[in-house]
Amino acid sequence: MTAPVITVDGPGGAGKGTLCHLLARHLGWHLLDSGALYRVTAQACLQAGVAWEDEAGAAAIAMALDVVFRPAPEGAVSVLLGGEDVSRAIRTEEGGRGASMVAAYPQVRSALLDRQRAFRRAPGLVADGRDMGTVVFPDAPLKIFLTASAEERARRRHLQLLEKGESVSLPRLLEDIRERDARDSRRAVAPLMPADDALHVDSTSIPVAGVVRRVLRVAVERGLCPADRLEE
């Protein structure tokens, strides 16, 4: 029997990562952060001197990607590229820009497709990305499309960066988010869009705990997990 999958797609900053980590921990399922694979690919391109504008070069990097995800304290995940911890390096604004650029290339997406699908193992998988429900796991029994206003996503990112001691202007973050949304939505292959059968959730004014409860409630209704998961 194929392991069940809950896919969570949506634009950057909507809260997908937090939601997926909490769902995976709550259910005891595996977690796929597909965005990290594209961020690592962009980082590997930098290390190899391959320009992000070079589709063939980026695809070759993706095919040979030596990446390992390891559990870290407090539910986090360490990302190792060629044995080097690049967890912080890939989470910068520049890392996100590179990920969005290389993710637009059909050759790169094709190179990483089987690697993503290999994460599907018992007892289940929570998959975080932009095309999880439309391309990678189209047969997933529960698909979430998580959104939030661009202004709210910029505000959240601004607070995250301030907590890390980084200074970035809020208007610039908002501009970057809108540019990335446009790039992700207009790319020729696997554009950012909800699956036809996705459950739409707007997190602009809903705390993450409320979003988790809503998704778990639907998971119980669809027989993906026992009802007692709602009581924990």
Secondary structure in CASP SS format (residue, H / E / C, confidence):
PFRMAT SS
TARGET T0000
AUTHOR 0000-0000-0000
METHOD secondary structure of the structure
MODEL  1
M C 1.00
T C 1.00
A C 1.00
P C 1.00
V E 1.00
I E 1.00
T E 1.00
V E 1.00
D E 1.00
G C 1.00
P C 1.00
G C 1.00
G C 1.00
A C 1.00
G C 1.00
K H 1.00
G H 1.00
T H 1.00
L H 1.00
C H 1.00
H H 1.00
L H 1.00
L H 1.00
A H 1.00
R H 1.00
H H 1.00
L H 1.00
G C 1.00
W C 1.00
H E 1.00
L E 1.00
L E 1.00
D E 1.00
S H 1.00
G H 1.00
A H 1.00
L H 1.00
Y H 1.00
R H 1.00
V H 1.00
T H 1.00
A H 1.00
Q H 1.00
A H 1.00
C H 1.00
L H 1.00
Q H 1.00
A H 1.00
G C 1.00
V C 1.00
A C 1.00
W C 1.00
E C 1.00
D C 1.00
E H 1.00
A H 1.00
G H 1.00
A H 1.00
A H 1.00
A H 1.00
I H 1.00
A H 1.00
M H 1.00
A C 1.00
L C 1.00
D C 1.00
V E 1.00
V E 1.00
F E 1.00
R E 1.00
P E 1.00
A C 1.00
P H 1.00
E H 1.00
G H 1.00
A C 1.00
V E 1.00
S E 1.00
V E 1.00
L E 1.00
L E 1.00
G C 1.00
G C 1.00
E E 1.00
D E 1.00
V C 1.00
S C 1.00
R C 1.00
A H 1.00
I H 1.00
R H 1.00
T C 1.00
E H 1.00
E H 1.00
G H 1.00
G H 1.00
R H 1.00
G H 1.00
A H 1.00
S H 1.00
M H 1.00
V H 1.00
A H 1.00
A C 1.00
Y C 1.00
P H 1.00
Q H 1.00
V H 1.00
R H 1.00
S H 1.00
A H 1.00
L H 1.00
L H 1.00
D H 1.00
R H 1.00
Q H 1.00
R H 1.00
A C 1.00
F C 1.00
R C 1.00
R C 1.00
A C 1.00
P C 1.00
G C 1.00
L E 1.00
V E 1.00
A E 1.00
D E 1.00
G E 1.00
R C 1.00
D C 1.00
M H 1.00
G H 1.00
T H 1.00
V H 1.00
V H 1.00
F C 1.00
P C 1.00
D C 1.00
A C 1.00
P C 1.00
L E 1.00
K E 1.00
I E 1.00
F E 1.00
L E 1.00
T E 1.00
A C 1.00
S C 1.00
A H 1.00
E H 1.00
E H 1.00
R H 1.00
A H 1.00
R H 1.00
R H 1.00
R H 1.00
H H 1.00
L H 1.00
Q H 1.00
L H 1.00
L H 1.00
E H 1.00
K C 1.00
G C 1.00
E C 1.00
S C 1.00
V C 1.00
S C 1.00
L H 1.00
P H 1.00
R H 1.00
L H 1.00
L H 1.00
E H 1.00
D H 1.00
I H 1.00
R H 1.00
E H 1.00
R H 1.00
D H 1.00
A H 1.00
R H 1.00
D H 1.00
S H 1.00
R H 1.00
R C 1.00
A C 1.00
V C 1.00
A C 1.00
P C 1.00
L C 1.00
M C 1.00
P C 1.00
A C 1.00
D C 1.00
D C 1.00
A C 1.00
L E 1.00
H E 1.00
V E 1.00
D E 1.00
S C 1.00
T C 1.00
S C 1.00
I C 1.00
P C 1.00
V H 1.00
A H 1.00
G H 1.00
V H 1.00
V H 1.00
R H 1.00
R H 1.00
V H 1.00
L H 1.00
R H 1.00
V H 1.00
A H 1.00
V H 1.00
E H 1.00
R C 1.00
G C 1.00
L C 1.00
C C 1.00
P C 1.00
A H 1.00
D H 1.00
R H 1.00
L H 1.00
E H 1.00
E C 1.00
END
